[in-house]
C-alpha cells in the first residue's frame, strides 16, 4: 500500500543520514570564515568558496519526503536509466546512473524482508564506465511477494562510501529509505523473469515514485 502524506510532509526536506562526516566540517569552516571575514580580508576571501561548498553539500545531501507510488516494483534511486540488460537466468537488470546532482538516498523497491546485505570491496571507476561493475558495492537481497529481489549499490569515482541504513533481517516497506551512496554512482536492480520493464534507456527516475514494471 502506498504511504499517505500531507502536502506539508511532502514539502519537507531533511538531510540524509550518513552525511555528517562530510557536511559538519564543511559547514563549520564556512561559519568560522563568515564570522571572521569582517575583520580580515584573508578570511573574507576564504568565506566565498567555503560558503559555496557548504551550500553544495547541503544540496547534495538533501533527503526530500516522497509520496510513494503504486506498483509492484518502484525505482530505488533518483537518476537516469543507463542500461536495460537481460540476464542469463531470465532476470532483467535495470541500471540507474546517479549524478552528483541527484538525491543520494536509495529506497526499497518492494516491501519485504532484507535477507542479505553484503559489502564487496572494489575499485572506484566512474559509474558510467562498464568496468564500474567491479567497483566497491553493496549487494542487497529482499524476500518479497515476487520472490528474491537483488539490488546493488555501486560506488563511483567520487562516491567512496556506501552507507546501509538497515541490517539483514529487517522488514521494510516499499519506498522506505534503506541506504546512502555519497555523491552519486549507480544502482542496479534485477527484475524477476516474467516482469516486463516499464522504463527505457535515458529515462529519468525518481526513487519511490517511478514505476519500473508494467502490468
Residue pairs with C-beta under 8 A, 6 or more apart in sequence:
2 67
2 68
2 69
2 70
2 174
2 175
3 67
3 68
3 173
3 175
4 67
5 65
5 67
9 65
10 65
10 66
10 67
11 65
12 64
12 65
13 62
13 63
13 64
13 65
14 62
14 63
14 64
14 65
15 23
15 58
15 61
15 62
15 63
16 61
16 62
16 63
16 103
16 104
16 105
16 180
17 63
17 163
17 165
17 177
17 180
18 161
18 163
18 165
18 180
18 182
19 57
19 60
19 61
19 180
19 182
22 57
22 61
22 182
23 57
23 58
23 61
26 50
26 53
26 54
26 57
27 54
27 57
27 58
29 50
29 54
30 47
30 50
30 51
30 53
30 54
33 43
33 46
33 47
33 50
33 51
34 47
34 51
36 43
36 47
37 43
37 44
37 46
37 47
38 44
59 101
60 100
60 101
60 104
60 183
61 104
62 103
63 103
63 105
63 177
64 103
66 107
66 175
66 206
66 207
66 208
66 209
67 209
68 74
68 173
68 174
68 175
68 208
68 209
69 175
69 208
69 209
69 210
69 211
70 211
71 211
71 212
71 213
72 110
72 145
72 146
72 195
72 213
73 109
73 110
73 146
73 149
73 189
73 191
73 195
73 211
73 212
73 213
74 107
74 109
74 110
74 174
74 175
74 207
74 208
74 209
74 210
74 211
74 212
75 96
75 107
75 109
75 189
75 199
75 205
75 206
75 207
75 208
75 209
75 210
75 211
75 212
76 96
76 106
76 107
76 108
76 109
76 151
76 178
76 187
76 189
76 207
77 96
77 98
77 102
77 106
77 107
77 187
77 205
77 207
78 98
78 102
78 103
78 205
78 206
78 207
79 96
79 97
79 98
79 99
79 102
79 184
79 186
79 187
79 204
79 205
80 96
80 97
80 99
80 202
80 203
80 204
80 205
81 94
81 95
81 96
81 97
81 199
81 200
81 201
81 202
81 203
81 205
82 95
82 96
82 97
82 128
82 186
82 201
83 93
83 94
83 95
83 201
84 92
84 93
84 94
84 95
84 197
84 199
84 200
84 201
85 92
85 93
85 95
86 92
86 93
87 93
87 190
89 193
90 192
90 193
90 194
91 150
91 190
91 191
91 192
91 193
92 190
92 191
92 195
92 197
93 188
93 189
93 190
93 191
94 188
94 189
94 190
94 191
94 197
94 199
94 212
95 186
95 187
95 188
96 186
96 187
96 188
96 189
96 205
97 127
97 128
97 185
97 186
98 104
98 127
98 156
98 181
98 184
98 185
98 186
98 187
99 184
100 158
100 183
100 184
101 184
102 184
103 207
104 159
104 180
104 181
104 182
104 183
104 184
105 177
105 179
105 180
105 207
106 151
106 153
106 177
106 178
106 179
106 180
106 181
106 187
106 207
107 175
107 176
107 177
107 178
107 207
107 208
108 142
108 172
108 173
108 174
108 175
108 176
108 178
109 142
109 149
109 151
109 174
109 189
109 212
110 142
110 144
110 145
110 146
110 149
110 174
111 144
111 145
111 171
111 172
111 173
111 174
112 142
112 143
112 144
112 145
112 149
112 171
112 172
113 142
113 143
113 169
113 170
113 171
113 172
114 140
114 141
114 142
114 166
114 167
114 168
114 169
114 170
114 171
114 172
114 178
115 141
115 142
115 143
115 148
115 168
115 169
116 139
116 140
116 141
116 168
117 138
117 139
117 140
117 164
117 166
117 167
117 168
118 138
118 139
119 136
119 137
119 138
119 162
120 136
120 137
120 138
120 139
121 136
122 134
122 135
122 136
122 137
122 155
123 131
123 134
123 135
123 136
124 135
124 136
124 155
124 156
124 157
124 159
124 160
125 131
125 132
125 134
125 135
125 156
125 157
126 132
126 156
126 157
127 135
127 154
127 155
127 156
127 157
127 159
127 184
127 185
127 186
128 186
132 154
132 156
132 185
132 186
133 154
135 154
135 155
135 156
135 185
136 154
136 155
136 160
136 162
137 152
137 153
137 154
137 155
137 162
138 152
138 153
138 162
138 164
138 179
139 150
139 151
139 152
140 150
140 151
140 152
140 153
140 178
141 148
141 149
141 150
141 151
142 148
142 149
142 151
142 172
146 192
146 195
147 192
148 192
149 189
149 190
149 192
150 189
150 190
151 187
151 188
151 189
151 190
152 187
152 188
152 189
153 162
153 179
153 181
153 185
153 186
153 187
154 181
154 185
154 186
154 187
154 188
155 161
155 162
155 181
155 185
156 181
156 183
156 184
156 185
156 186
158 182
158 183
158 184
158 185
159 181
159 182
159 183
159 184
159 185
160 182
161 182
162 179
162 180
162 181
162 182
163 179
163 180
163 181
163 182
164 178
164 179
165 177
165 178
165 179
165 180
166 172
166 176
166 178
166 179
172 178
175 207
175 208
181 187
189 212
191 197
191 212
191 213
195 213
196 213
196 214
197 212
197 213
197 214
198 211
198 212
198 213
198 214
199 205
199 210
199 212
203 210
204 210
205 212
